[in-house]
């Protein structure tokens, strides 16, 4: 499996430190975002009719925290790129929603990762 989609949430360094330390009042941001992203990947066919149904094995999510950012990366087969985009988008929005009470400077960027040529 290779990376198929990424989301980057930019935030204050103090916010990312609180996310990493699990110190936000709304709970465990990373676990909640991972759950939301996986659920979104599985539900992607109901959100976008042209996307085939996904199973749990089709897309995996990885969340990484750095100083001033949280990255969400979806890995999977090239034919699961749409599910990966849905997954990272929902996971990033979950991070944003759970952190917005302490940081109104956040921004979210989402990108599809080009499949390597055959």
C-alpha positions as CSV (number, residue, x, y, z in Angstrom):
1,X,0.0,0.0,0.0
2,X,1.2,3.5,-0.8
3,X,0.1,6.9,0.3
4,X,-3.0,8.0,-1.6
5,X,-4.2,11.2,0.1
6,X,-2.9,13.7,2.7
7,X,-4.4,16.5,4.8
8,X,-2.4,19.0,6.7
9,X,-3.9,21.0,9.6
10,X,-1.8,24.0,10.5
11,X,-2.2,25.4,14.0
12,X,-0.5,27.2,16.8
13,X,2.4,25.2,18.3
14,X,0.7,25.3,21.7
15,X,-2.4,23.7,20.2
16,X,-0.4,20.8,18.6
17,X,1.4,20.3,21.9
18,X,-2.0,20.0,23.6
19,X,-3.2,17.5,20.9
20,X,0.0,15.4,21.4
21,X,-0.4,15.4,25.2
22,X,-4.2,14.7,24.9
23,X,-5.0,17.8,27.0
24,X,-8.0,19.2,25.1
25,X,-11.4,19.3,26.9
26,X,-13.1,17.5,24.0
27,X,-11.1,14.4,24.4
28,X,-8.5,12.4,22.5
29,X,-8.2,14.3,19.2
30,X,-6.1,11.8,17.4
31,X,-8.2,8.7,18.3
32,X,-11.4,10.5,17.4
33,X,-10.1,11.8,14.1
34,X,-8.8,8.3,13.2
35,X,-12.2,6.8,14.0
36,X,-14.0,9.5,12.0
37,X,-11.8,9.1,9.0
38,X,-12.1,5.3,8.9
39,X,-15.8,5.6,9.3
40,X,-15.9,8.2,6.5
41,X,-13.9,5.9,4.2
42,X,-16.4,3.1,4.7
43,X,-19.3,5.5,4.1
44,X,-17.8,7.2,1.1
45,X,-20.0,5.3,-1.4
46,X,-23.1,6.9,0.3
47,X,-21.5,10.4,0.1
48,X,-20.3,10.3,-3.5
49,X,-22.3,7.9,-5.7
50,X,-19.5,7.2,-8.1
51,X,-17.2,5.8,-5.4
52,X,-17.3,2.1,-4.8
53,X,-17.9,0.8,-1.3
54,X,-14.8,0.4,0.8
55,X,-13.9,-2.2,3.4
56,X,-11.6,-1.6,6.4
57,X,-8.7,-3.2,4.5
58,X,-9.0,-0.7,1.6
59,X,-7.7,2.4,3.4
60,X,-5.5,2.9,6.5
61,X,-5.0,6.2,8.3
62,X,-1.9,7.6,10.0
63,X,-1.9,10.8,12.1
64,X,1.3,12.6,12.9
65,X,1.7,15.6,15.2
66,X,4.5,18.2,14.8
67,X,5.2,21.6,16.1
68,X,2.3,23.6,14.7
69,X,0.7,20.9,12.6
70,X,-1.2,17.6,12.4
71,X,-0.9,15.5,9.3
72,X,-3.4,12.8,8.3
73,X,-2.2,10.4,5.7
74,X,-4.3,7.7,4.0
75,X,-2.6,4.6,2.5
76,X,-4.2,2.1,0.2
77,X,-4.4,0.8,-3.3
78,X,-4.5,3.4,-6.2
79,X,-8.2,2.4,-6.8
80,X,-9.1,3.6,-3.3
81,X,-7.9,7.1,-3.8
82,X,-11.4,8.6,-3.6
83,X,-12.0,6.8,-0.3
84,X,-8.6,8.1,0.9
85,X,-9.6,11.7,0.1
86,X,-12.9,11.3,2.0
87,X,-11.1,9.8,4.9
88,X,-8.4,12.4,5.3
89,X,-10.8,15.3,4.8
90,X,-13.2,14.1,7.5
91,X,-10.3,13.3,9.9
92,X,-8.8,16.8,9.3
93,X,-12.2,18.4,9.9
94,X,-12.5,16.4,13.1
95,X,-9.1,17.8,14.3
96,X,-10.2,21.3,13.3
97,X,-13.6,20.9,15.1
98,X,-12.0,19.5,18.3
99,X,-9.4,22.3,18.5
100,X,-11.3,25.3,17.3
101,X,-12.2,26.4,20.9
102,X,-8.5,27.0,21.7
103,X,-7.2,28.0,18.2
104,X,-9.0,30.1,15.6
105,X,-5.9,30.3,13.4
106,X,-6.1,26.8,12.0
107,X,-6.1,26.0,8.3
108,X,-6.7,22.7,6.5
109,X,-5.2,21.6,3.2
110,X,-6.1,18.4,1.4
111,X,-4.3,16.8,-1.5
112,X,-4.5,13.6,-3.5
113,X,-1.2,11.9,-3.9
114,X,-0.4,10.9,-7.5
115,X,-0.1,7.2,-8.1
116,X,3.4,6.2,-9.3
117,X,3.6,5.4,-13.0
118,X,3.3,1.7,-14.0
